Structures are given as C-alpha cells and as structure tokens.
Amino acid sequence: MTEKSFAQGLRQLIFCLAAALLFVYGFLPLLTDSVPILGRMSHYLNENGIDPTRYYFTDIEAVTDAENHMEEVMMNVKKPALPGEED
C-alpha cells in the first residue's frame, strides 16, 4: 500500500470539507425550496422562531410529560370487540 504525502492528505481533507459545505449550504436549501412540503415546514419554523436543532434539548420535560400522558391514554383505551364476541 502506498503512503500519501501530507500535501495529498490535506488536499483530500479540504476537498471533503468543501463538498460537505456545498451539500449542506447549497444542495439542501435548493431541495427545501423545490419540494413544496419542505418549503412550508421551513417557512413555518422560520416564521415562529423555532430552532429545530435545540427543540429536544430545551423541552425535555414537555416530551416526558407527553410520553407519560400517551401511555396513560393508551392503557385506558377500550379495545373494540371482534365480530362474534360479546361483552
């Protein structure tokens, strides 16, 4: 196996970083603007000042409360009787 020189490794690192930045800041915004549902979601988040990267870290108590409520509701739901079964 051949070893790469420092310059080749650095060049590849810079190329990969540039490709990642181009993908995140070039391709993904174009995708968001071209797909209607993604555009609506993005507009809603921006309009309401919601930062989706921070949501789950700041509302952990709210998420826990919602999970507990959902478990409680699901435990108290009556299951419909199957045909031929009687209560």
C-alpha positions as CSV (number, residue, x, y, z in Angstrom):
1,M,0.0,0.0,0.0
2,T,1.4,3.4,-0.9
3,E,1.5,6.1,1.7
4,K,0.1,9.6,0.9
5,S,2.1,12.7,1.4
6,F,1.0,15.3,3.9
7,A,0.0,17.6,1.0
8,Q,-2.2,14.9,-0.6
9,G,-3.9,14.2,2.7
10,L,-4.5,17.9,3.3
11,R,-5.9,18.4,-0.2
12,Q,-8.3,15.5,0.3
13,L,-9.4,16.8,3.7
14,I,-10.1,20.3,2.2
15,F,-11.9,18.7,-0.8
16,C,-14.2,16.7,1.6
17,L,-14.9,19.7,3.8
18,A,-15.8,21.8,0.7
19,A,-18.0,19.0,-0.6
20,A,-19.8,18.8,2.8
21,L,-20.3,22.5,3.0
22,L,-21.6,22.7,-0.6
23,F,-24.0,19.9,0.2
24,V,-25.3,21.5,3.4
25,Y,-25.4,25.1,2.3
26,G,-26.0,24.6,-1.5
27,F,-27.9,21.4,-2.3
28,L,-30.1,21.1,0.8
29,P,-31.6,24.7,0.5
30,L,-32.3,24.0,-3.2
31,L,-34.0,20.8,-2.2
32,T,-36.0,22.6,0.5
33,D,-37.2,25.3,-1.9
34,S,-38.1,22.8,-4.7
35,V,-40.2,20.4,-2.6
36,P,-43.4,22.2,-1.5
37,I,-44.0,20.4,1.8
38,L,-40.4,21.0,2.9
39,G,-40.7,24.7,1.9
40,R,-43.9,25.0,4.0
41,M,-42.2,23.4,7.0
42,S,-39.1,25.6,6.7
43,H,-41.3,28.7,6.4
44,Y,-43.3,27.7,9.5
45,L,-40.2,27.1,11.5
46,N,-38.6,30.4,10.5
47,E,-41.9,32.4,11.0
48,N,-42.4,31.0,14.5
49,G,-38.7,31.4,15.6
50,I,-38.3,27.6,16.1
51,D,-34.8,26.3,16.0
52,P,-35.2,22.6,15.3
53,T,-31.6,21.8,16.5
54,R,-32.5,22.9,20.0
55,Y,-36.1,21.7,20.4
56,Y,-35.5,18.4,22.1
57,F,-32.8,19.7,24.4
58,T,-34.9,22.6,25.8
59,D,-38.3,20.8,26.1
60,I,-37.2,17.5,27.7
61,E,-39.8,17.9,30.5
62,A,-42.6,18.6,27.9
63,V,-41.6,15.5,25.9
64,T,-41.6,13.3,29.1
65,D,-45.0,14.6,30.1
66,A,-46.3,13.9,26.6
67,E,-45.0,10.4,26.7
68,N,-46.5,9.7,30.1
69,H,-49.8,11.1,29.0
70,M,-49.8,8.9,25.9
71,E,-49.0,5.8,27.9
72,E,-51.8,6.6,30.3
73,V,-54.3,7.2,27.5
74,M,-53.3,4.0,25.7
75,M,-53.7,1.9,28.8
76,N,-57.3,3.2,29.3
77,V,-58.5,2.7,25.7
78,K,-61.2,0.1,25.3
79,K,-60.4,-2.3,22.5
80,P,-63.3,-2.9,20.1
81,A,-64.9,-6.3,20.3
82,L,-64.2,-8.7,17.4
83,P,-67.1,-9.9,15.4
84,G,-68.8,-12.8,17.2
85,E,-67.5,-11.7,20.7
86,E,-69.8,-10.4,23.4
87,D,-69.0,-8.1,26.3
